[in-house]
Amino acid sequence: MLSKIRAEQDEEGVNFYQAFNSAIADYAVENQRFGGDDFKPIRTTWIKPSFTRVLYRSGYATKPNQERILKVKLSHEAFAAILSACRCPEGGLDETYAPAAVSRSSAGSRGVVQWDPERDLMMFDPKKKNVPRKMLRERSIQIGLQGGLSELYVVSALSIEDVTERAHEVGRAHKCKKEKDCEAAMQTLKQEGILPLERDYVPDLREDHKLRLGLLPGEAADRIARLGMGEAAKIKDVNQDVKIS
């Protein structure tokens, strides 16, 4: 099974999701940039192109300090620059390669690519109510940033949109007691254009770096495919388990 990036995208860029508290979210949406007294531009942060993953992590935008979900668009070039400075625990990082934009901004900072089980936007988990169903054969990329690399992400935001109400609508649908009721509710949201259309995305990276991130067939991709099966279960399904260094 090959790991793939799936994201909502257009000619301008790629969308990512993050959960914040209301103070940070209000400032970001109003000013179309991150800032304000509560925001720390170089803090360790995780960005996700999967809407479902941010719903899962934030409890459909109900957990403390995660009650608002923002959709942040990055240019294709900015996303590639960020990925080029990331390592994957299964593949390592080519220390000789870092674009000028990253070298100037990151001050030696590195990001980390983490592949977690994808969650099914269209259905709740029958074993754990009120969370999206786990998709055992699909993995979703999360990218951990810190220091200057986090700053690069912050200044690269092309647009910022509040999608909290969408999260709540999906949460209400996933609270249905019967699967058929959930399916009907989610189909309605889909028909109304509320759900994102996430498609396979291929970043503009060197081939050897794609190999290290598990985006091409190779040793890293094989290890990622075995995550949770014993030998390669190094990255658990929680962000805090992976240290960025």
Contacts in CASP RR format, 6 or more apart in sequence:
PFRMAT RR
TARGET T0000
AUTHOR 0000-0000-0000
METHOD contacts of the structure
MODEL  1
MLSKIRAEQDEEGVNFYQAFNSAIADYAVENQRFGGDDFKPIRTTWIKPS
FTRVLYRSGYATKPNQERILKVKLSHEAFAAILSACRCPEGGLDETYAPA
AVSRSSAGSRGVVQWDPERDLMMFDPKKKNVPRKMLRERSIQIGLQGGLS
ELYVVSALSIEDVTERAHEVGRAHKCKKEKDCEAAMQTLKQEGILPLERD
YVPDLREDHKLRLGLLPGEAADRIARLGMGEAAKIKDVNQDVKIS
1 137 0 8 1.000
1 138 0 8 1.000
1 139 0 8 1.000
1 225 0 8 1.000
2 214 0 8 1.000
2 215 0 8 1.000
2 216 0 8 1.000
2 217 0 8 1.000
2 221 0 8 1.000
2 225 0 8 1.000
3 115 0 8 1.000
3 139 0 8 1.000
3 141 0 8 1.000
3 213 0 8 1.000
3 214 0 8 1.000
3 215 0 8 1.000
3 221 0 8 1.000
3 224 0 8 1.000
3 225 0 8 1.000
4 200 0 8 1.000
4 201 0 8 1.000
4 215 0 8 1.000
5 49 0 8 1.000
5 141 0 8 1.000
5 200 0 8 1.000
5 201 0 8 1.000
5 202 0 8 1.000
5 203 0 8 1.000
5 215 0 8 1.000
6 49 0 8 1.000
6 50 0 8 1.000
6 118 0 8 1.000
6 140 0 8 1.000
6 198 0 8 1.000
6 199 0 8 1.000
6 200 0 8 1.000
6 201 0 8 1.000
7 14 0 8 1.000
7 15 0 8 1.000
7 16 0 8 1.000
7 49 0 8 1.000
7 50 0 8 1.000
7 198 0 8 1.000
7 199 0 8 1.000
7 201 0 8 1.000
8 14 0 8 1.000
8 15 0 8 1.000
8 49 0 8 1.000
8 51 0 8 1.000
8 71 0 8 1.000
8 196 0 8 1.000
8 197 0 8 1.000
8 198 0 8 1.000
8 199 0 8 1.000
9 15 0 8 1.000
9 199 0 8 1.000
9 201 0 8 1.000
12 73 0 8 1.000
12 75 0 8 1.000
12 158 0 8 1.000
13 73 0 8 1.000
13 74 0 8 1.000
13 75 0 8 1.000
13 76 0 8 1.000
13 79 0 8 1.000
13 158 0 8 1.000
14 49 0 8 1.000
14 73 0 8 1.000
14 74 0 8 1.000
14 76 0 8 1.000
14 79 0 8 1.000
14 201 0 8 1.000
15 49 0 8 1.000
15 71 0 8 1.000
15 72 0 8 1.000
15 73 0 8 1.000
15 196 0 8 1.000
16 47 0 8 1.000
16 48 0 8 1.000
16 49 0 8 1.000
16 71 0 8 1.000
16 72 0 8 1.000
16 73 0 8 1.000
16 74 0 8 1.000
17 47 0 8 1.000
17 48 0 8 1.000
17 49 0 8 1.000
17 50 0 8 1.000
17 51 0 8 1.000
17 53 0 8 1.000
17 54 0 8 1.000
17 69 0 8 1.000
17 70 0 8 1.000
17 71 0 8 1.000
17 72 0 8 1.000
17 163 0 8 1.000
18 45 0 8 1.000
18 46 0 8 1.000
18 47 0 8 1.000
18 48 0 8 1.000
18 54 0 8 1.000
18 69 0 8 1.000
18 70 0 8 1.000
18 72 0 8 1.000
19 54 0 8 1.000
19 57 0 8 1.000
19 58 0 8 1.000
19 61 0 8 1.000
19 63 0 8 1.000
19 65 0 8 1.000
19 66 0 8 1.000
19 67 0 8 1.000
19 68 0 8 1.000
19 69 0 8 1.000
19 70 0 8 1.000
20 28 0 8 1.000
20 65 0 8 1.000
20 66 0 8 1.000
20 68 0 8 1.000
20 69 0 8 1.000
20 70 0 8 1.000
21 38 0 8 1.000
21 65 0 8 1.000
21 66 0 8 1.000
21 67 0 8 1.000
21 68 0 8 1.000
22 67 0 8 1.000
22 68 0 8 1.000
23 36 0 8 1.000
23 37 0 8 1.000
23 38 0 8 1.000
24 34 0 8 1.000
24 35 0 8 1.000
24 36 0 8 1.000
24 38 0 8 1.000
24 39 0 8 1.000
24 68 0 8 1.000
25 68 0 8 1.000
25 70 0 8 1.000
25 162 0 8 1.000
25 164 0 8 1.000
26 68 0 8 1.000
27 34 0 8 1.000
27 35 0 8 1.000
27 36 0 8 1.000
27 38 0 8 1.000
27 39 0 8 1.000
28 34 0 8 1.000
28 35 0 8 1.000
28 39 0 8 1.000
28 70 0 8 1.000
28 160 0 8 1.000
29 70 0 8 1.000
29 160 0 8 1.000
29 161 0 8 1.000
29 162 0 8 1.000
32 157 0 8 1.000
32 159 0 8 1.000
32 160 0 8 1.000
33 154 0 8 1.000
33 157 0 8 1.000
33 160 0 8 1.000
34 41 0 8 1.000
34 154 0 8 1.000
34 157 0 8 1.000
34 160 0 8 1.000
35 41 0 8 1.000
35 154 0 8 1.000
41 150 0 8 1.000
41 151 0 8 1.000
41 154 0 8 1.000
42 146 0 8 1.000
42 147 0 8 1.000
42 148 0 8 1.000
42 150 0 8 1.000
42 151 0 8 1.000
43 146 0 8 1.000
43 147 0 8 1.000
43 150 0 8 1.000
44 144 0 8 1.000
44 145 0 8 1.000
44 146 0 8 1.000
44 147 0 8 1.000
44 150 0 8 1.000
44 244 0 8 1.000
45 144 0 8 1.000
45 145 0 8 1.000
45 146 0 8 1.000
45 150 0 8 1.000
45 153 0 8 1.000
46 142 0 8 1.000
46 143 0 8 1.000
46 144 0 8 1.000
46 145 0 8 1.000
46 239 0 8 1.000
47 72 0 8 1.000
47 142 0 8 1.000
47 143 0 8 1.000
47 144 0 8 1.000
47 145 0 8 1.000
47 153 0 8 1.000
48 54 0 8 1.000
48 57 0 8 1.000
48 140 0 8 1.000
48 141 0 8 1.000
48 142 0 8 1.000
48 143 0 8 1.000
49 140 0 8 1.000
49 141 0 8 1.000
49 198 0 8 1.000
49 201 0 8 1.000
50 118 0 8 1.000
50 119 0 8 1.000
50 140 0 8 1.000
50 141 0 8 1.000
50 198 0 8 1.000
51 121 0 8 1.000
51 163 0 8 1.000
51 166 0 8 1.000
51 195 0 8 1.000
51 196 0 8 1.000
51 198 0 8 1.000
52 118 0 8 1.000
52 119 0 8 1.000
52 120 0 8 1.000
52 121 0 8 1.000
52 132 0 8 1.000
52 140 0 8 1.000
53 116 0 8 1.000
53 118 0 8 1.000
53 119 0 8 1.000
53 140 0 8 1.000
53 142 0 8 1.000
54 69 0 8 1.000
54 167 0 8 1.000
55 61 0 8 1.000
55 69 0 8 1.000
55 119 0 8 1.000
55 121 0 8 1.000
55 132 0 8 1.000
55 167 0 8 1.000
55 170 0 8 1.000
55 171 0 8 1.000
56 119 0 8 1.000
56 131 0 8 1.000
56 132 0 8 1.000
57 66 0 8 1.000
57 239 0 8 1.000
58 66 0 8 1.000
58 67 0 8 1.000
58 69 0 8 1.000
58 167 0 8 1.000
59 66 0 8 1.000
59 130 0 8 1.000
59 131 0 8 1.000
60 130 0 8 1.000
60 167 0 8 1.000
60 168 0 8 1.000
60 170 0 8 1.000
60 171 0 8 1.000
60 174 0 8 1.000
61 67 0 8 1.000
61 68 0 8 1.000
61 69 0 8 1.000
61 164 0 8 1.000
61 167 0 8 1.000
61 168 0 8 1.000
67 164 0 8 1.000
68 162 0 8 1.000
68 164 0 8 1.000
69 162 0 8 1.000
69 163 0 8 1.000
69 164 0 8 1.000
69 166 0 8 1.000
69 167 0 8 1.000
70 160 0 8 1.000
70 161 0 8 1.000
70 162 0 8 1.000
70 163 0 8 1.000
71 160 0 8 1.000
71 161 0 8 1.000
71 162 0 8 1.000
71 163 0 8 1.000
72 157 0 8 1.000
72 159 0 8 1.000
72 160 0 8 1.000
73 157 0 8 1.000
73 158 0 8 1.000
73 159 0 8 1.000
73 160 0 8 1.000
74 82 0 8 1.000
74 153 0 8 1.000
74 156 0 8 1.000
74 157 0 8 1.000
74 158 0 8 1.000
75 156 0 8 1.000
75 158 0 8 1.000
76 203 0 8 1.000
76 204 0 8 1.000
77 204 0 8 1.000
78 101 0 8 1.000
78 152 0 8 1.000
78 153 0 8 1.000
78 156 0 8 1.000
79 203 0 8 1.000
80 99 0 8 1.000
80 203 0 8 1.000
80 204 0 8 1.000
80 205 0 8 1.000
81 99 0 8 1.000
81 101 0 8 1.000
81 102 0 8 1.000
81 152 0 8 1.000
82 102 0 8 1.000
82 111 0 8 1.000
82 143 0 8 1.000
82 145 0 8 1.000
82 149 0 8 1.000
82 152 0 8 1.000
82 153 0 8 1.000
82 156 0 8 1.000
83 113 0 8 1.000
83 143 0 8 1.000
83 203 0 8 1.000
83 205 0 8 1.000
83 209 0 8 1.000
83 213 0 8 1.000
84 97 0 8 1.000
84 98 0 8 1.000
84 99 0 8 1.000
84 102 0 8 1.000
84 205 0 8 1.000
84 206 0 8 1.000
84 209 0 8 1.000
85 93 0 8 1.000
85 98 0 8 1.000
85 99 0 8 1.000
85 102 0 8 1.000
85 106 0 8 1.000
85 109 0 8 1.000
85 110 0 8 1.000
85 111 0 8 1.000
85 149 0 8 1.000
86 93 0 8 1.000
86 110 0 8 1.000
86 111 0 8 1.000
86 112 0 8 1.000
86 113 0 8 1.000
86 143 0 8 1.000
86 144 0 8 1.000
86 213 0 8 1.000
87 93 0 8 1.000
87 110 0 8 1.000
87 111 0 8 1.000
87 112 0 8 1.000
87 113 0 8 1.000
87 212 0 8 1.000
88 112 0 8 1.000
88 113 0 8 1.000
88 114 0 8 1.000
88 115 0 8 1.000
88 212 0 8 1.000
88 213 0 8 1.000
88 214 0 8 1.000
88 220 0 8 1.000
88 224 0 8 1.000
89 112 0 8 1.000
89 114 0 8 1.000
89 234 0 8 1.000
89 235 0 8 1.000
89 242 0 8 1.000
90 214 0 8 1.000
90 219 0 8 1.000
90 220 0 8 1.000
90 223 0 8 1.000
90 224 0 8 1.000
90 232 0 8 1.000
90 234 0 8 1.000
91 211 0 8 1.000
91 212 0 8 1.000
91 213 0 8 1.000
91 214 0 8 1.000
91 219 0 8 1.000
91 220 0 8 1.000
91 223 0 8 1.000
92 212 0 8 1.000
92 220 0 8 1.000
93 110 0 8 1.000
93 212 0 8 1.000
94 206 0 8 1.000
94 208 0 8 1.000
94 209 0 8 1.000
94 212 0 8 1.000
97 206 0 8 1.000
97 209 0 8 1.000
98 106 0 8 1.000
101 152 0 8 1.000
102 149 0 8 1.000
102 152 0 8 1.000
105 148 0 8 1.000
105 149 0 8 1.000
105 151 0 8 1.000
105 152 0 8 1.000
105 155 0 8 1.000
106 147 0 8 1.000
106 148 0 8 1.000
106 149 0 8 1.000
106 151 0 8 1.000
106 152 0 8 1.000
107 147 0 8 1.000
107 148 0 8 1.000
108 148 0 8 1.000
109 145 0 8 1.000
109 146 0 8 1.000
109 147 0 8 1.000
109 148 0 8 1.000
109 149 0 8 1.000
109 150 0 8 1.000
110 146 0 8 1.000
110 149 0 8 1.000
110 244 0 8 1.000
110 245 0 8 1.000
111 143 0 8 1.000
111 144 0 8 1.000
111 145 0 8 1.000
111 146 0 8 1.000
111 149 0 8 1.000
111 244 0 8 1.000
112 143 0 8 1.000
112 144 0 8 1.000
112 242 0 8 1.000
112 243 0 8 1.000
112 244 0 8 1.000
113 141 0 8 1.000
113 142 0 8 1.000
113 143 0 8 1.000
113 144 0 8 1.000
113 213 0 8 1.000
114 141 0 8 1.000
114 142 0 8 1.000
114 143 0 8 1.000
114 144 0 8 1.000
114 235 0 8 1.000
114 239 0 8 1.000
114 242 0 8 1.000
115 139 0 8 1.000
115 140 0 8 1.000
115 141 0 8 1.000
115 142 0 8 1.000
115 214 0 8 1.000
115 224 0 8 1.000
115 227 0 8 1.000
115 235 0 8 1.000
116 139 0 8 1.000
116 140 0 8 1.000
116 142 0 8 1.000
116 235 0 8 1.000
116 237 0 8 1.000
117 134 0 8 1.000
117 135 0 8 1.000
117 136 0 8 1.000
117 138 0 8 1.000
117 139 0 8 1.000
117 140 0 8 1.000
117 237 0 8 1.000
118 134 0 8 1.000
118 135 0 8 1.000
118 138 0 8 1.000
118 139 0 8 1.000
118 140 0 8 1.000
119 131 0 8 1.000
119 132 0 8 1.000
119 133 0 8 1.000
119 134 0 8 1.000
119 135 0 8 1.000
119 140 0 8 1.000
120 132 0 8 1.000
120 133 0 8 1.000
120 134 0 8 1.000
120 135 0 8 1.000
121 132 0 8 1.000
121 170 0 8 1.000
121 186 0 8 1.000
121 195 0 8 1.000
122 182 0 8 1.000
122 183 0 8 1.000
122 186 0 8 1.000
122 190 0 8 1.000
123 132 0 8 1.000
123 133 0 8 1.000
123 174 0 8 1.000
123 179 0 8 1.000
123 182 0 8 1.000
123 183 0 8 1.000
123 186 0 8 1.000
124 130 0 8 1.000
124 131 0 8 1.000
124 132 0 8 1.000
124 133 0 8 1.000
124 174 0 8 1.000
124 175 0 8 1.000
124 176 0 8 1.000
124 179 0 8 1.000
124 182 0 8 1.000
125 131 0 8 1.000
125 132 0 8 1.000
125 133 0 8 1.000
125 134 0 8 1.000
126 133 0 8 1.000
126 179 0 8 1.000
129 175 0 8 1.000
130 171 0 8 1.000
130 174 0 8 1.000
130 175 0 8 1.000
131 174 0 8 1.000
132 174 0 8 1.000
139 224 0 8 1.000
139 227 0 8 1.000
142 239 0 8 1.000
144 239 0 8 1.000
144 242 0 8 1.000
144 244 0 8 1.000
145 152 0 8 1.000
145 153 0 8 1.000
145 244 0 8 1.000
146 244 0 8 1.000
166 194 0 8 1.000
166 195 0 8 1.000
169 189 0 8 1.000
169 194 0 8 1.000
170 186 0 8 1.000
170 189 0 8 1.000
170 195 0 8 1.000
172 185 0 8 1.000
173 182 0 8 1.000
173 185 0 8 1.000
173 186 0 8 1.000
173 189 0 8 1.000
174 182 0 8 1.000
176 182 0 8 1.000
176 185 0 8 1.000
186 195 0 8 1.000
189 195 0 8 1.000
202 215 0 8 1.000
203 210 0 8 1.000
203 215 0 8 1.000
205 213 0 8 1.000
205 215 0 8 1.000
207 216 0 8 1.000
210 216 0 8 1.000
211 218 0 8 1.000
211 219 0 8 1.000
211 220 0 8 1.000
211 221 0 8 1.000
212 220 0 8 1.000
213 220 0 8 1.000
214 220 0 8 1.000
214 221 0 8 1.000
214 224 0 8 1.000
215 221 0 8 1.000
223 231 0 8 1.000
223 232 0 8 1.000
224 232 0 8 1.000
226 232 0 8 1.000
226 233 0 8 1.000
227 233 0 8 1.000
227 234 0 8 1.000
227 235 0 8 1.000
235 241 0 8 1.000
235 242 0 8 1.000
END
